Amino acid sequence: MIITVTLNTAVDKTLAVPNFRLGRRHRTVEQTTMPGGKGVNVARLLKTLGLPVIATGFAGGATGARIVDQLTQLSVLSDFVRIRDESRTNTAVIDPTTGEQTEINERGPAVSPAEVEAFSEKLLYLAQGATMCIFAGSLPRQVDVDVYARLIPELRRLGVTTLIDTDGDPLRRAVRAEPDVISPNVLEAEELVGHEFNDEEDHAIAVREMVELGAREAIMTVDDGCYALMEGEEGMTGGRALYRVRGPKLEPRATVGSGDAFLAGFVAARYQSRPPAECLRHGVAVGVESTQHMGAGIVDPGRLERALEEVVVERPALPAEVG
């Protein structure tokens, strides 16, 4: 079983608005509404890909009830802690004439210490029947930035593989707790390591720096694929290997949630004990295919095989360390 943790769940609305302009009145030509938050997106995708998954986290008020009901309709197992405050609604506006995308994410509910404690107990109970746990997304108000970092060692003791996809202070604290895998995008990685990246060598160095900060393995998603420093490739003489993975060049319809789709694809292959290169290839293929749909966390499994055939995996040498 795979657990996804979404502490800041949401109802995600995606609106297609041609010729979108600030300060004007518009009408949508298409819209989708679905249960969201990064971990929920991952859970929906894992279900689509045929993997056993359960979604947990916080769900509050009528919005939280709607999230749970919609997941049930999608046959996604869930076990959320119900909280007093209202879960959030996020809105993405996509202009199909320009491809520009605007996202407005609410900050989310306030969560009490007792609710956090109830969640921690629930997670450790669920983890007894799980092999992987994905912590994904932002934190709601009043939740300590150390929450992921505190739970990682507890899950490690239960033999559960931990994956982190967040940013800012929660990511910095979580990395120090030595998770198995982290998966930031470029901006999140720059914030984590403390400097900007200018070229491909900087990107390759960045995944090594993230491992040096505490993560066992690091993946950094970029516009055309990812960079990763991974363990365990068959035939390796020891240590970690650098990967540069490039996806097919497709005109995106929408990129909302493509990072979540990448993570779901990677986790699906990892759960099936595929080699690192195949896990990364699968992640990139799922991420690219997701950009062909309106709304986060949607893929067509029938089109994945074609995308997989066009993904290129390279094994460049690690840049030399300075000093």
C-alpha positions as CSV (number, residue, x, y, z in Angstrom):
1,M,0.0,0.0,0.0
2,I,1.1,3.6,-0.8
3,I,0.1,6.4,1.5
4,T,-0.2,10.0,0.3
5,V,-0.3,12.8,2.9
6,T,-2.0,16.1,2.0
7,L,-2.2,18.4,5.0
8,N,-3.6,21.3,3.0
9,T,-6.3,19.6,0.9
10,A,-8.3,21.6,-1.6
11,V,-11.1,21.7,-4.1
12,D,-9.2,22.6,-7.3
13,K,-11.0,24.6,-10.0
14,T,-9.4,24.9,-13.4
15,L,-10.9,27.5,-15.8
16,A,-10.2,27.9,-19.5
17,V,-10.6,31.7,-20.3
18,P,-9.7,32.9,-23.7
19,N,-8.0,36.3,-23.9
20,F,-7.8,36.6,-20.1
21,R,-7.1,40.1,-18.9
22,L,-7.0,41.4,-15.4
23,G,-9.8,43.8,-14.5
24,R,-12.1,42.5,-17.2
25,R,-15.3,40.3,-17.1
26,H,-14.8,36.9,-18.7
27,R,-16.7,33.7,-19.4
28,T,-15.1,30.3,-19.3
29,V,-15.2,28.0,-22.3
30,E,-14.3,24.9,-20.2
31,Q,-13.8,24.1,-16.5
32,T,-13.1,21.2,-14.2
33,T,-13.5,20.8,-10.5
34,M,-11.8,18.0,-8.6
35,P,-10.4,17.0,-5.2
36,G,-6.9,18.4,-4.9
37,G,-3.8,19.4,-3.0
38,K,-0.5,17.8,-4.2
39,G,-0.9,14.5,-2.3
40,V,-4.5,14.1,-3.4
41,N,-3.4,14.7,-7.0
42,V,-0.8,12.0,-6.6
43,A,-3.3,9.6,-5.0
44,R,-5.8,10.1,-7.9
45,L,-3.1,9.4,-10.4
46,L,-1.8,6.3,-8.6
47,K,-5.4,4.9,-8.6
48,T,-5.6,5.6,-12.4
49,L,-2.3,3.8,-12.9
50,G,-3.7,0.8,-10.9
51,L,-1.6,1.1,-7.7
52,P,-3.0,0.5,-4.2
53,V,-3.2,3.9,-2.5
54,I,-4.8,5.6,0.5
55,A,-5.0,9.3,0.9
56,T,-4.8,10.9,4.3
57,G,-4.3,14.4,5.8
58,F,-6.8,17.0,7.0
59,A,-10.3,17.8,5.6
60,G,-12.5,20.4,7.1
61,G,-16.0,21.8,6.7
62,A,-18.3,21.4,3.7
63,T,-15.3,21.7,1.4
64,G,-13.5,18.9,3.2
65,A,-16.7,16.7,3.0
66,R,-16.8,17.5,-0.8
67,I,-13.1,16.4,-1.2
68,V,-13.8,13.1,0.6
69,D,-17.0,12.5,-1.4
70,Q,-15.3,13.1,-4.7
71,L,-12.5,10.8,-3.9
72,T,-15.0,8.1,-3.0
73,Q,-16.7,8.6,-6.3
74,L,-13.3,8.1,-8.0
75,S,-12.8,4.9,-6.0
76,V,-9.8,6.4,-4.2
77,L,-9.5,5.1,-0.6
78,S,-9.1,7.9,2.0
79,D,-8.9,8.3,5.7
80,F,-8.7,12.0,6.6
81,V,-8.7,13.7,10.0
82,R,-11.8,15.9,10.1
83,I,-10.9,19.4,11.4
84,R,-13.0,22.3,12.6
85,D,-11.8,24.9,10.1
86,E,-12.8,24.9,6.4
87,S,-10.5,23.3,3.7
88,R,-9.5,25.6,0.9
89,T,-10.4,26.1,-2.7
90,N,-7.7,26.7,-5.3
91,T,-8.3,28.3,-8.8
92,A,-6.2,28.0,-11.9
93,V,-7.0,30.2,-14.9
94,I,-5.7,29.0,-18.3
95,D,-5.8,31.2,-21.4
96,P,-5.9,28.7,-24.3
97,T,-5.0,31.5,-26.8
98,T,-1.6,32.2,-25.2
99,G,-1.0,29.2,-23.0
100,E,-0.5,31.5,-19.9
101,Q,-1.5,30.1,-16.6
102,T,-2.5,32.0,-13.4
103,E,-3.0,30.2,-10.1
104,I,-4.6,31.5,-7.0
105,N,-4.2,29.2,-4.0
106,E,-5.9,29.9,-0.7
107,R,-3.7,29.6,2.4
108,G,-5.9,27.0,4.0
109,P,-7.5,26.3,7.4
110,A,-6.1,26.8,10.9
111,V,-5.3,23.4,12.5
112,S,-5.1,22.8,16.2
113,P,-2.3,20.9,18.0
114,A,-4.9,18.2,19.0
115,E,-5.8,17.8,15.3
116,V,-2.2,17.4,14.4
117,E,-1.7,14.8,17.1
118,A,-4.7,12.9,15.8
119,F,-3.3,12.9,12.3
120,S,0.1,11.7,13.5
121,E,-1.5,8.8,15.3
122,K,-3.6,7.9,12.2
123,L,-0.6,8.1,9.9
124,L,1.5,5.7,12.1
125,Y,-1.4,3.3,12.2
126,L,-1.9,3.3,8.5
127,A,1.9,3.0,8.0
128,Q,1.8,-0.5,9.6
129,G,0.3,-1.7,6.3
130,A,2.3,0.4,3.9
131,T,5.6,0.4,2.1
132,M,5.8,4.0,0.8
133,C,4.6,7.3,2.1
134,I,4.5,10.6,0.1
135,F,4.4,13.9,1.9
136,A,3.3,16.5,-0.6
137,G,2.3,20.1,-0.6
138,S,2.1,23.1,1.7
139,L,1.1,23.3,5.3
140,P,-2.1,24.8,6.6
141,R,-2.0,27.6,9.2
142,Q,-0.6,26.9,12.7
143,V,1.0,23.6,11.7
144,D,4.6,23.4,12.8
145,V,7.1,23.5,9.9
146,D,8.8,20.5,11.6
147,V,5.8,18.2,11.1
148,Y,7.2,16.3,8.1
149,A,10.7,16.1,9.8
150,R,9.2,14.6,12.9
151,L,7.3,11.9,11.1
152,I,10.0,10.7,8.7
153,P,12.1,8.9,11.4
154,E,8.9,7.3,12.8
155,L,8.1,5.9,9.4
156,R,11.7,4.8,8.8
157,R,11.5,2.7,12.0
158,L,8.4,1.0,10.5
159,G,10.3,0.2,7.3
160,V,8.3,2.7,5.2
161,T,10.1,4.6,2.3
162,T,9.5,8.3,2.5
163,L,9.2,10.8,-0.3
164,I,8.9,14.6,0.1
165,D,7.5,17.1,-2.3
166,T,7.1,20.5,-0.6
167,D,9.1,23.8,-0.4
168,G,10.5,26.4,1.9
169,D,11.1,25.7,5.6
170,P,9.1,22.4,5.7
171,L,11.4,21.1,2.9
172,R,14.6,22.3,4.6
173,R,13.6,20.7,7.9
174,A,12.4,17.5,6.2
175,V,15.7,17.1,4.3
176,R,17.6,17.1,7.6
177,A,15.5,14.1,8.7
178,E,17.0,12.1,5.9
179,P,14.0,11.1,3.7
180,D,14.5,8.5,1.0
181,V,13.6,10.8,-1.9
182,I,12.9,14.5,-2.4
183,S,11.4,16.0,-5.6
184,P,11.5,19.8,-5.8
185,N,11.2,21.8,-9.0
186,V,14.0,24.3,-10.0
187,L,12.7,27.2,-7.9
188,E,12.2,25.1,-4.8
189,A,15.6,23.5,-5.3
190,E,17.3,26.9,-5.6
191,E,15.7,28.0,-2.4
192,L,16.8,24.8,-0.6
193,V,20.4,25.0,-1.6
194,G,20.7,28.7,-1.4
195,H,21.7,29.8,-4.9
196,E,20.5,30.1,-8.5
197,F,21.2,27.7,-11.3
198,N,22.5,29.0,-14.6
199,D,23.2,26.0,-16.8
200,E,23.0,22.2,-17.0
201,E,26.1,21.7,-14.9
202,D,24.5,23.8,-12.1
203,H,21.4,21.5,-12.3
204,A,23.6,18.4,-12.0
205,I,25.5,19.9,-9.0
206,A,22.2,20.8,-7.4
207,V,20.9,17.3,-7.0
208,R,24.3,16.4,-5.4
209,E,23.9,19.3,-3.0
210,M,20.5,18.2,-2.0
211,V,21.8,14.7,-1.2
212,E,24.6,16.3,0.8
213,L,21.9,18.1,2.9
214,G,20.5,14.8,4.0
215,A,18.2,13.2,1.3
216,R,19.2,9.7,0.3
217,E,18.1,10.4,-3.3
218,A,17.2,13.7,-5.0
219,I,15.2,14.5,-8.1
220,M,14.8,18.0,-9.6
221,T,12.0,18.4,-12.1
222,V,12.7,20.8,-15.0
223,D,10.5,22.0,-18.0
224,D,11.7,19.1,-20.2
225,G,12.2,16.3,-17.7
226,C,14.4,15.9,-14.7
227,Y,17.8,15.6,-13.1
228,A,18.3,12.9,-10.4
229,L,20.9,11.4,-8.2
230,M,19.9,7.9,-7.4
231,E,21.1,4.7,-5.8
232,G,20.9,1.1,-6.8
233,E,21.2,0.9,-10.6
234,E,22.1,-2.6,-11.6
235,G,25.8,-2.9,-12.6
236,M,26.9,0.1,-10.5
237,T,30.1,-0.4,-8.6
238,G,28.8,1.6,-5.6
239,G,27.5,5.1,-4.7
240,R,25.0,7.0,-6.6
241,A,24.5,7.7,-10.3
242,L,23.4,11.0,-12.0
243,Y,20.6,10.8,-14.5
244,R,19.4,13.4,-17.0
245,V,15.9,12.5,-18.4
246,R,14.2,14.3,-21.2
247,G,10.6,13.9,-22.3
248,P,9.0,14.3,-25.7
249,K,8.3,17.9,-26.9
250,L,4.6,18.2,-26.8
251,E,2.6,21.4,-26.9
252,P,1.0,21.5,-23.4
253,R,-2.7,22.2,-22.9
254,A,-2.2,22.9,-19.2
255,T,0.7,22.3,-16.9
256,V,-1.2,22.5,-13.6
257,G,-0.2,19.5,-11.5
258,S,2.4,18.1,-13.9
259,G,5.0,17.8,-11.1
260,D,2.4,15.8,-9.1
261,A,1.9,13.6,-12.2
262,F,5.7,13.1,-12.5
263,L,5.9,12.0,-8.8
264,A,3.0,9.6,-9.2
265,G,4.6,8.0,-12.2
266,F,7.9,7.7,-10.5
267,V,6.3,6.2,-7.3
268,A,4.2,3.7,-9.4
269,A,7.4,2.3,-11.0
270,R,9.3,2.4,-7.7
271,Y,6.6,0.5,-5.9
272,Q,7.0,-2.2,-8.6
273,S,10.7,-2.4,-7.9
274,R,11.8,-1.2,-11.3
275,P,15.4,0.1,-11.8
276,P,16.0,3.9,-11.1
277,A,16.3,4.7,-14.8
278,E,12.9,3.1,-15.5
279,C,11.3,4.9,-12.5
280,L,12.5,8.3,-13.8
281,R,11.5,7.4,-17.4
282,H,8.0,6.5,-16.2
283,G,7.7,9.7,-14.1
284,V,8.6,11.9,-17.0
285,A,6.2,10.1,-19.3
286,V,3.3,10.5,-16.9
287,G,4.2,14.1,-16.2
288,V,4.3,15.0,-19.9
289,E,1.1,13.1,-20.7
290,S,-0.7,15.0,-17.9
291,T,0.0,18.3,-19.7
292,Q,-2.4,17.3,-22.5
293,H,-5.4,17.5,-20.2
294,M,-7.4,20.2,-18.4
295,G,-7.0,19.9,-14.6
296,A,-4.3,18.5,-12.3
297,G,-3.8,14.8,-11.9
298,I,-5.4,13.5,-15.1
299,V,-3.7,11.1,-17.5
300,D,-4.8,8.7,-20.3
301,P,-3.1,5.4,-19.5
302,G,-3.6,4.3,-23.1
303,R,-1.3,7.1,-24.3
304,L,1.5,6.5,-21.8
305,E,3.2,3.9,-23.8
306,R,3.8,6.2,-26.7
307,A,5.2,8.9,-24.4
308,L,7.4,6.3,-22.7
309,E,8.9,5.4,-26.1
310,E,10.0,9.0,-26.6
311,V,11.6,9.6,-23.2
312,V,15.4,9.7,-23.3
313,V,17.5,8.7,-20.3
314,E,21.2,9.9,-20.1
315,R,23.8,9.0,-17.6
316,P,26.2,12.0,-17.6
317,A,29.3,12.0,-15.3
318,L,28.9,13.8,-12.0
319,P,30.6,17.2,-12.1
320,A,33.8,17.3,-10.1
321,E,33.5,18.6,-6.5
322,V,35.3,21.9,-5.9
323,G,37.7,22.2,-3.0
